[in-house]
Amino acid sequence: MEGNVDQWRREGQSFLRRFLQLVDILDPTTLLASNKEIENAHTLLQSSQLKEVVKDEKIKEAVKLTLSSVHPDTGNVLPTVFRVSAFVPFASPLIIAMLLPHKRMKPALLCQLLFQSYSAGYNLANGNKTTCKDEKMPLNRFLLLIGAVSYTTCLGVVPQFVVSRYSLNSPAMYTFFRKILPVPVLGLVLIVVLTLLSAIASAFNVAVVRGSEFEKGVEVTDKNGNVVGISQAAGTKAVKDTAVSRAVLIGTTAAAPTMIVSYLQRTNFIRRFPHALAPIGHVMTILILGLMVPISFSLYPQMGKINRNKLEPLIQGNTKEDELYYNRGL
């Protein structure tokens, strides 16, 4: 069993412990570590499980660096931009650009494309790889990846398209909608639509990019790390839980700053200093994303558990343990 796999399992049995662990490994300074430093930390963590001759502080640092930078299935160092601690610094500017009130379709489309492409790469890099550790990406999967990015990009720009196509941002249309709906209700409707589309697009991105886990399944192990079999049921659960986690992350990050900005627009401070609204909105987006990443990543254990009676009959016959484990991915 990989050292970081065992660490994820031992430390991730309660939401609070998972949250605190995620807060620790999301430290962006780990991005400055070289591949050699990460490999040394991984080796140190592996050897410390066999003989306890390393100081605790060194082990803690090795755990932090390994969990944030090494894939738990392959043991390979992740690309810098797709490491656990890279999500907030790299996704923040993309999300801010994606949520801007673009006046034209092309900038809105480009911002959505950049964010959905990064999300697809992140989902692919951090998915379960127990059944494809050394495989190159087949052509059909590559085309599916492009299709997922294209579809989620189009889904994300639907509000902008509707506004541009039907001139809903014109003074006449704004006055018309204000007569039908009170301003707070109209704002709430827009926030709900934005949240739903953002959440659906993010969940769909995860489901399509990691679709091979539905088809091929993932390895399930016993409590000692021994592989019991390959299960499609566990793969489906892994992708579903991750999709829900990502929908909560992006949906909340899209909704909360919009609600705060909508409230601030009616305050005396913003009426006196209207140019302060945009920077405040950007700062709130970064803060909420930074808070929601450890919360959403902690909703489900990294090392998921599944009851034996929910697995395939062949796997049920291979073990008598009631619960088996699998890598959920991020």
TORVEXKE-41884 format. One record per residue (C-alpha): residue number from 1; residue in three letters; x, y, z. Coordinates in Angstrom, 2 decimals. Example, Ala and Ser with C-alpha at 12.3 -4.5 7.8 and 13.67 -1.06 7.14 Angstrom:
! residues 2
+-----+-----+---------+---------+---------+
|   n | res |       X |       Y |       Z |
+-----+-----+---------+---------+---------+
|   1 | ala |   12.30 |   -4.50 |    7.80 |
|   2 | ser |   13.67 |   -1.06 |    7.14 |
+-----+-----+---------+---------+---------+
! end
This chain:
! residues 330
+-----+-----+---------+---------+---------+
|   n | res |       X |       Y |       Z |
+-----+-----+---------+---------+---------+
|   1 | met |    0.00 |    0.00 |    0.00 |
|   2 | glu |    1.26 |    3.47 |   -0.91 |
|   3 | gly |    2.22 |    5.48 |    2.18 |
|   4 | asn |   -0.07 |    8.38 |    1.32 |
|   5 | val |   -2.98 |    6.02 |    0.59 |
|   6 | asp |   -2.64 |    4.60 |    4.10 |
|   7 | gln |   -2.35 |    8.12 |    5.52 |
|   8 | trp |   -5.53 |    9.27 |    3.74 |
|   9 | arg |   -7.40 |    6.29 |    5.14 |
|  10 | arg |   -6.17 |    6.61 |    8.73 |
|  11 | glu |   -6.71 |   10.38 |    8.97 |
|  12 | gly |   -9.92 |   10.71 |    6.96 |
|  13 | gln |  -12.64 |    9.01 |    8.95 |
|  14 | ser |  -14.33 |   12.18 |   10.25 |
|  15 | phe |  -15.19 |   15.43 |    8.50 |
|  16 | leu |  -13.26 |   17.56 |   11.00 |
|  17 | arg |  -10.05 |   15.53 |   10.66 |
|  18 | arg |  -10.36 |   15.56 |    6.87 |
|  19 | phe |  -10.95 |   19.33 |    6.90 |
|  20 | leu |   -7.95 |   20.06 |    9.12 |
|  21 | gln |   -5.76 |   17.79 |    7.04 |
|  22 | leu |   -6.86 |   19.52 |    3.81 |
|  23 | val |   -6.19 |   22.95 |    5.33 |
|  24 | asp |   -2.66 |   21.79 |    6.11 |
|  25 | ile |   -1.80 |   20.31 |    2.70 |
|  26 | leu |   -3.41 |   23.20 |    0.77 |
|  27 | asp |   -0.43 |   25.30 |    1.83 |
|  28 | pro |    0.67 |   26.94 |   -1.47 |
|  29 | thr |    4.33 |   26.93 |   -0.39 |
|  30 | thr |    4.40 |   23.20 |   -1.22 |
|  31 | leu |    4.22 |   24.23 |   -4.88 |
|  32 | leu |    7.78 |   25.54 |   -4.55 |
|  33 | ala |    9.16 |   22.09 |   -3.74 |
|  34 | ser |   11.17 |   20.42 |   -6.49 |
|  35 | asn |   10.39 |   16.95 |   -7.81 |
|  36 | lys |   13.50 |   15.65 |   -6.06 |
|  37 | glu |   12.32 |   17.01 |   -2.70 |
|  38 | ile |    8.90 |   15.46 |   -3.21 |
|  39 | glu |   10.37 |   12.10 |   -4.16 |
|  40 | asn |   12.62 |   12.16 |   -1.09 |
|  41 | ala |    9.62 |   12.97 |    1.11 |
|  42 | his |    7.68 |   10.10 |   -0.46 |
|  43 | thr |   10.56 |    7.70 |    0.14 |
|  44 | leu |   10.88 |    8.90 |    3.73 |
|  45 | leu |    7.18 |    8.32 |    4.33 |
|  46 | gln |    7.36 |    4.82 |    2.86 |
|  47 | ser |   10.34 |    3.82 |    4.99 |
|  48 | ser |    8.91 |    5.32 |    8.19 |
|  49 | gln |    6.07 |    2.81 |    8.07 |
|  50 | leu |    8.55 |   -0.04 |    8.26 |
|  51 | lys |   10.88 |    1.29 |   10.93 |
|  52 | glu |   10.15 |    4.22 |   13.19 |
|  53 | val |   13.57 |    5.91 |   13.11 |
|  54 | val |   12.53 |    9.33 |   11.80 |
|  55 | lys |   11.58 |   12.29 |   13.96 |
|  56 | asp |    7.89 |   13.09 |   14.05 |
|  57 | glu |    8.34 |   16.60 |   12.59 |
|  58 | lys |   10.14 |   15.21 |    9.57 |
|  59 | ile |    7.39 |   12.67 |    9.06 |
|  60 | lys |    4.72 |   15.37 |    9.29 |
|  61 | glu |    6.48 |   17.47 |    6.66 |
|  62 | ala |    6.89 |   14.40 |    4.45 |
|  63 | val |    3.19 |   13.58 |    4.81 |
|  64 | lys |    2.20 |   17.15 |    3.96 |
|  65 | leu |    4.38 |   17.32 |    0.88 |
|  66 | thr |    3.48 |   13.83 |   -0.32 |
|  67 | leu |   -0.29 |   14.18 |    0.08 |
|  68 | ser |   -0.27 |   17.49 |   -1.76 |
|  69 | ser |    2.02 |   16.45 |   -4.62 |
|  70 | val |    1.99 |   12.68 |   -5.20 |
|  71 | his |   -0.78 |   10.64 |   -6.82 |
|  72 | pro |   -1.95 |    8.00 |   -4.31 |
|  73 | asp |   -2.37 |    5.26 |   -6.94 |
|  74 | thr |    0.72 |    5.62 |   -9.11 |
|  75 | gly |    3.18 |    7.20 |   -6.68 |
|  76 | asn |    4.14 |    9.69 |   -9.42 |
|  77 | val |    4.62 |   13.39 |   -8.76 |
|  78 | leu |    1.64 |   15.37 |  -10.07 |
|  79 | pro |    2.15 |   18.28 |  -12.49 |
|  80 | thr |    2.50 |   21.50 |  -10.49 |
|  81 | val |   -0.71 |   23.10 |  -11.78 |
|  82 | phe |   -2.80 |   20.04 |  -10.91 |
|  83 | arg |   -1.59 |   19.42 |   -7.36 |
|  84 | val |   -4.01 |   19.68 |   -4.45 |
|  85 | ser |   -2.48 |   22.92 |   -3.23 |
|  86 | ala |   -2.56 |   24.45 |   -6.74 |
|  87 | phe |   -6.34 |   24.63 |   -7.10 |
|  88 | val |   -6.92 |   27.91 |   -5.24 |
|  89 | pro |   -4.06 |   29.98 |   -6.75 |
|  90 | phe |   -4.67 |   28.73 |  -10.29 |
|  91 | ala |   -8.48 |   28.51 |  -10.30 |
|  92 | ser |   -9.14 |   31.84 |   -8.53 |
|  93 | pro |   -8.32 |   34.15 |  -11.47 |
|  94 | leu |  -10.18 |   31.85 |  -13.86 |
|  95 | ile |  -13.31 |   31.83 |  -11.71 |
|  96 | ile |  -13.18 |   35.61 |  -11.25 |
|  97 | ala |  -12.89 |   36.08 |  -15.02 |
|  98 | met |  -15.68 |   33.55 |  -15.59 |
|  99 | leu |  -18.07 |   35.40 |  -13.25 |
| 100 | leu |  -17.42 |   38.86 |  -14.69 |
| 101 | pro |  -20.45 |   40.52 |  -16.36 |
| 102 | his |  -19.09 |   40.34 |  -19.91 |
| 103 | lys |  -20.64 |   42.64 |  -22.48 |
| 104 | arg |  -19.79 |   40.36 |  -25.40 |
| 105 | met |  -19.96 |   36.64 |  -26.04 |
| 106 | lys |  -16.34 |   36.07 |  -27.09 |
| 107 | pro |  -14.74 |   37.08 |  -23.76 |
| 108 | ala |  -17.37 |   35.09 |  -21.85 |
| 109 | leu |  -16.72 |   32.04 |  -24.04 |
| 110 | leu |  -12.94 |   32.33 |  -23.64 |
| 111 | cys |  -13.13 |   32.63 |  -19.84 |
| 112 | gln |  -15.44 |   29.62 |  -19.59 |
| 113 | leu |  -13.19 |   27.64 |  -21.92 |
| 114 | leu |  -10.10 |   28.36 |  -19.84 |
| 115 | phe |  -11.77 |   27.41 |  -16.56 |
| 116 | gln |  -13.44 |   24.25 |  -17.89 |
| 117 | ser |  -10.16 |   23.16 |  -19.53 |
| 118 | tyr |   -8.30 |   23.61 |  -16.26 |
| 119 | ser |  -11.06 |   21.73 |  -14.40 |
| 120 | ala |  -10.89 |   18.86 |  -16.88 |
| 121 | gly |   -7.11 |   18.61 |  -16.49 |
| 122 | tyr |   -7.39 |   18.73 |  -12.70 |
| 123 | asn |  -10.10 |   16.04 |  -12.66 |
| 124 | leu |   -8.10 |   13.83 |  -15.01 |
| 125 | ala |   -4.83 |   14.18 |  -13.10 |
| 126 | asn |   -6.44 |   13.50 |   -9.69 |
| 127 | gly |   -8.79 |   10.69 |  -10.68 |
| 128 | asn |   -8.49 |    7.03 |   -9.69 |
| 129 | lys |   -5.75 |    5.36 |  -11.75 |
| 130 | thr |   -5.67 |    1.88 |  -10.28 |
| 131 | thr |   -6.80 |    0.33 |  -13.59 |
| 132 | cys |   -4.79 |    2.57 |  -15.94 |
| 133 | lys |   -1.52 |    3.36 |  -14.19 |
| 134 | asp |    0.70 |    3.03 |  -17.27 |
| 135 | glu |   -1.81 |    3.50 |  -20.07 |
| 136 | lys |   -1.62 |    6.36 |  -22.53 |
| 137 | met |   -4.85 |    8.21 |  -23.15 |
| 138 | pro |   -6.72 |    6.49 |  -26.03 |
| 139 | leu |   -8.08 |    8.61 |  -28.86 |
| 140 | asn |  -11.73 |    8.07 |  -27.93 |
| 141 | arg |  -11.10 |    9.25 |  -24.38 |
| 142 | phe |   -9.23 |   12.30 |  -25.66 |
| 143 | leu |  -12.16 |   13.18 |  -27.91 |
| 144 | leu |  -14.52 |   12.67 |  -24.98 |
| 145 | leu |  -12.38 |   15.05 |  -22.93 |
| 146 | ile |  -12.65 |   17.71 |  -25.64 |
| 147 | gly |  -16.39 |   17.11 |  -25.83 |
| 148 | ala |  -16.77 |   17.54 |  -22.07 |
| 149 | val |  -14.87 |   20.85 |  -22.12 |
| 150 | ser |  -16.89 |   22.08 |  -25.10 |
| 151 | tyr |  -20.25 |   21.13 |  -23.58 |
| 152 | thr |  -19.55 |   22.60 |  -20.14 |
| 153 | thr |  -18.19 |   25.78 |  -21.75 |
| 154 | cys |  -21.40 |   26.21 |  -23.75 |
| 155 | leu |  -23.49 |   25.45 |  -20.68 |
| 156 | gly |  -21.60 |   28.05 |  -18.68 |
| 157 | val |  -22.22 |   30.84 |  -21.20 |
| 158 | val |  -25.97 |   30.22 |  -21.50 |
| 159 | pro |  -26.86 |   33.23 |  -19.27 |
| 160 | gln |  -24.53 |   35.48 |  -21.27 |
| 161 | phe |  -25.96 |   34.18 |  -24.54 |
| 162 | val |  -29.54 |   34.83 |  -23.44 |
| 163 | val |  -28.66 |   38.33 |  -22.26 |
| 164 | ser |  -26.85 |   39.16 |  -25.52 |
| 165 | arg |  -29.30 |   37.45 |  -27.86 |
| 166 | tyr |  -32.40 |   39.09 |  -26.46 |
| 167 | ser |  -30.82 |   42.37 |  -25.30 |
| 168 | leu |  -31.84 |   41.76 |  -21.70 |
| 169 | asn |  -29.20 |   44.19 |  -20.48 |
| 170 | ser |  -30.84 |   47.13 |  -22.21 |
| 171 | pro |  -32.50 |   49.82 |  -20.01 |
| 172 | ala |  -35.90 |   49.04 |  -21.54 |
| 173 | met |  -35.74 |   45.32 |  -20.75 |
| 174 | tyr |  -34.39 |   46.00 |  -17.25 |
| 175 | thr |  -37.33 |   48.34 |  -16.58 |
| 176 | phe |  -39.72 |   45.71 |  -17.95 |
| 177 | phe |  -38.42 |   42.98 |  -15.63 |
| 178 | arg |  -38.45 |   45.33 |  -12.66 |
| 179 | lys |  -42.17 |   45.87 |  -13.20 |
| 180 | ile |  -42.78 |   42.10 |  -13.18 |
| 181 | leu |  -40.45 |   41.17 |  -10.32 |
| 182 | pro |  -39.18 |   43.19 |   -7.38 |
| 183 | val |  -35.44 |   43.88 |   -7.51 |
| 184 | pro |  -34.55 |   41.43 |   -4.67 |
| 185 | val |  -36.57 |   38.64 |   -6.31 |
| 186 | leu |  -35.07 |   39.32 |   -9.73 |
| 187 | gly |  -31.57 |   39.22 |   -8.23 |
| 188 | leu |  -32.36 |   35.98 |   -6.41 |
| 189 | val |  -33.60 |   34.36 |   -9.63 |
| 190 | leu |  -30.38 |   35.31 |  -11.43 |
| 191 | ile |  -28.27 |   33.95 |   -8.56 |
| 192 | val |  -30.18 |   30.64 |   -8.54 |
| 193 | val |  -29.77 |   30.23 |  -12.30 |
| 194 | leu |  -26.05 |   31.04 |  -12.15 |
| 195 | thr |  -25.53 |   28.63 |   -9.24 |
| 196 | leu |  -27.37 |   25.75 |  -10.89 |
| 197 | leu |  -25.58 |   26.11 |  -14.21 |
| 198 | ser |  -22.17 |   26.40 |  -12.55 |
| 199 | ala |  -22.81 |   23.37 |  -10.34 |
| 200 | ile |  -24.21 |   21.24 |  -13.19 |
| 201 | ala |  -21.31 |   22.12 |  -15.49 |
| 202 | ser |  -18.72 |   21.24 |  -12.83 |
| 203 | ala |  -20.40 |   17.94 |  -11.93 |
| 204 | phe |  -20.74 |   17.00 |  -15.60 |
| 205 | asn |  -17.07 |   17.79 |  -16.17 |
| 206 | val |  -16.07 |   15.34 |  -13.43 |
| 207 | ala |  -18.44 |   12.62 |  -14.64 |
| 208 | val |  -17.30 |   12.71 |  -18.27 |
| 209 | val |  -13.57 |   13.17 |  -17.68 |
| 210 | arg |  -13.49 |   10.28 |  -15.22 |
| 211 | gly |  -15.92 |    8.15 |  -17.21 |
| 212 | ser |  -13.43 |    5.28 |  -17.48 |
| 213 | glu |  -13.97 |    4.60 |  -13.78 |
| 214 | phe |  -17.60 |    3.80 |  -14.60 |
| 215 | glu |  -16.61 |    1.46 |  -17.41 |
| 216 | lys |  -13.47 |   -0.27 |  -16.11 |
| 217 | gly |  -14.08 |    0.05 |  -12.39 |
| 218 | val |  -11.49 |    0.73 |   -9.70 |
| 219 | glu |   -9.48 |   -1.44 |   -7.35 |
| 220 | val |  -10.96 |   -2.16 |   -3.93 |
| 221 | thr |   -8.77 |   -3.26 |   -1.05 |
| 222 | asp |   -9.20 |   -4.71 |    2.41 |
| 223 | lys |   -8.10 |   -2.94 |    5.59 |
| 224 | asn |   -4.56 |   -4.24 |    5.10 |
| 225 | gly |   -4.26 |   -2.78 |    1.61 |
| 226 | asn |   -4.59 |   -6.10 |   -0.23 |
| 227 | val |   -6.38 |   -5.79 |   -3.57 |
| 228 | val |   -9.63 |   -7.79 |   -3.51 |
| 229 | gly |  -10.83 |   -6.99 |   -7.02 |
| 230 | ile |  -11.90 |   -4.35 |   -9.53 |
| 231 | ser |  -15.37 |   -2.93 |   -8.99 |
| 232 | gln |  -17.54 |   -0.80 |  -11.24 |
| 233 | ala |  -19.82 |   -0.10 |   -8.29 |
| 234 | ala |  -16.95 |    1.47 |   -6.36 |
| 235 | gly |  -15.90 |    3.43 |   -9.46 |
| 236 | thr |  -19.42 |    4.79 |   -9.87 |
| 237 | lys |  -19.56 |    5.82 |   -6.23 |
| 238 | ala |  -16.15 |    7.50 |   -6.46 |
| 239 | val |  -17.15 |    9.61 |   -9.46 |
| 240 | lys |  -20.59 |   10.45 |   -8.06 |
| 241 | asp |  -19.19 |   11.64 |   -4.72 |
| 242 | thr |  -16.51 |   13.72 |   -6.42 |
| 243 | ala |  -19.06 |   15.26 |   -8.80 |
| 244 | val |  -21.25 |   16.29 |   -5.85 |
| 245 | ser |  -18.21 |   17.72 |   -4.09 |
| 246 | arg |  -17.22 |   19.78 |   -7.13 |
| 247 | ala |  -20.79 |   21.00 |   -7.69 |
| 248 | val |  -20.93 |   22.25 |   -4.09 |
| 249 | leu |  -17.55 |   23.97 |   -4.51 |
| 250 | ile |  -18.22 |   25.83 |   -7.76 |
| 251 | gly |  -21.93 |   26.45 |   -7.10 |
| 252 | thr |  -21.24 |   28.07 |   -3.72 |
| 253 | thr |  -18.29 |   30.04 |   -5.08 |
| 254 | ala |  -20.50 |   31.40 |   -7.85 |
| 255 | ala |  -23.50 |   32.18 |   -5.64 |
| 256 | ala |  -22.07 |   33.61 |   -2.41 |
| 257 | pro |  -20.03 |   36.53 |   -3.85 |
| 258 | thr |  -22.94 |   37.45 |   -6.12 |
| 259 | met |  -25.28 |   37.61 |   -3.14 |
| 260 | ile |  -22.80 |   39.70 |   -1.14 |
| 261 | val |  -22.27 |   42.12 |   -4.03 |
| 262 | ser |  -26.02 |   42.39 |   -4.54 |
| 263 | tyr |  -26.41 |   43.39 |   -0.89 |
| 264 | leu |  -23.49 |   45.82 |   -0.96 |
| 265 | gln |  -24.94 |   47.65 |   -3.94 |
| 266 | arg |  -27.65 |   49.02 |   -1.66 |
| 267 | thr |  -25.28 |   50.28 |    1.05 |
| 268 | asn |  -24.28 |   53.91 |    1.49 |
| 269 | phe |  -20.58 |   53.06 |    1.25 |
| 270 | ile |  -20.89 |   51.65 |   -2.29 |
| 271 | arg |  -23.14 |   54.52 |   -3.32 |
| 272 | arg |  -20.36 |   56.89 |   -2.29 |
| 273 | phe |  -17.54 |   54.72 |   -3.70 |
| 274 | pro |  -19.07 |   52.67 |   -6.54 |
| 275 | his |  -15.65 |   51.74 |   -7.98 |
| 276 | ala |  -14.89 |   49.75 |   -4.81 |
| 277 | leu |  -17.61 |   47.20 |   -5.60 |
| 278 | ala |  -15.65 |   45.21 |   -8.20 |
| 279 | pro |  -12.47 |   44.75 |   -6.08 |
| 280 | ile |  -14.59 |   43.77 |   -3.09 |
| 281 | gly |  -16.39 |   41.20 |   -5.22 |
| 282 | his |  -13.10 |   39.74 |   -6.46 |
| 283 | val |  -11.69 |   39.51 |   -2.93 |
| 284 | met |  -14.86 |   37.82 |   -1.70 |
| 285 | thr |  -14.66 |   35.30 |   -4.54 |
| 286 | ile |  -11.08 |   34.36 |   -3.57 |
| 287 | leu |  -11.94 |   34.12 |    0.14 |
| 288 | ile |  -15.02 |   31.97 |   -0.45 |
| 289 | leu |  -13.16 |   29.71 |   -2.88 |
| 290 | gly |  -10.34 |   29.35 |   -0.36 |
| 291 | leu |  -12.83 |   28.36 |    2.33 |
| 292 | met |  -14.93 |   26.06 |    0.13 |
| 293 | val |  -12.01 |   24.05 |   -1.28 |
| 294 | pro |  -11.17 |   22.28 |    2.03 |
| 295 | ile |  -14.88 |   22.04 |    2.91 |
| 296 | ser |  -15.94 |   20.50 |   -0.41 |
| 297 | phe |  -12.88 |   18.25 |   -0.67 |
| 298 | ser |  -13.66 |   16.99 |    2.86 |
| 299 | leu |  -17.32 |   16.12 |    2.24 |
| 300 | tyr |  -16.32 |   12.54 |    1.42 |
| 301 | pro |  -13.22 |   10.59 |    2.53 |
| 302 | gln |  -10.35 |   10.48 |    0.06 |
| 303 | met |  -10.17 |    6.76 |    0.77 |
| 304 | gly |  -13.82 |    5.86 |    0.30 |
| 305 | lys |  -15.53 |    2.94 |    1.97 |
| 306 | ile |  -18.14 |    0.69 |    0.43 |
| 307 | asn |  -20.09 |   -2.21 |    1.94 |
| 308 | arg |  -19.26 |   -5.64 |    0.57 |
| 309 | asn |  -22.92 |   -6.39 |   -0.22 |
| 310 | lys |  -22.97 |   -3.43 |   -2.66 |
| 311 | leu |  -20.13 |   -4.87 |   -4.73 |
| 312 | glu |  -20.15 |   -7.39 |   -7.56 |
| 313 | pro |  -20.79 |  -11.04 |   -6.59 |
| 314 | leu |  -17.29 |  -12.08 |   -7.65 |
| 315 | ile |  -15.68 |   -9.57 |   -5.28 |
| 316 | gln |  -18.04 |  -10.53 |   -2.46 |
| 317 | gly |  -16.77 |  -14.08 |   -2.77 |
| 318 | asn |  -13.13 |  -12.98 |   -2.51 |
| 319 | thr |  -13.36 |  -11.56 |    1.01 |
| 320 | lys |  -15.31 |  -11.80 |    4.23 |
| 321 | glu |  -14.69 |   -8.22 |    5.36 |
| 322 | asp |  -17.80 |   -6.07 |    5.62 |
| 323 | glu |  -16.17 |   -2.89 |    4.29 |
| 324 | leu |  -13.66 |   -2.38 |    1.51 |
| 325 | tyr |  -11.68 |    0.70 |    0.48 |
| 326 | tyr |  -10.97 |    2.55 |   -2.77 |
| 327 | asn |   -9.34 |    5.81 |   -3.81 |
| 328 | arg |  -12.11 |    8.35 |   -4.48 |
| 329 | gly |   -9.84 |   10.88 |   -6.13 |
| 330 | leu |  -10.29 |   14.65 |   -6.04 |
+-----+-----+---------+---------+---------+
! end
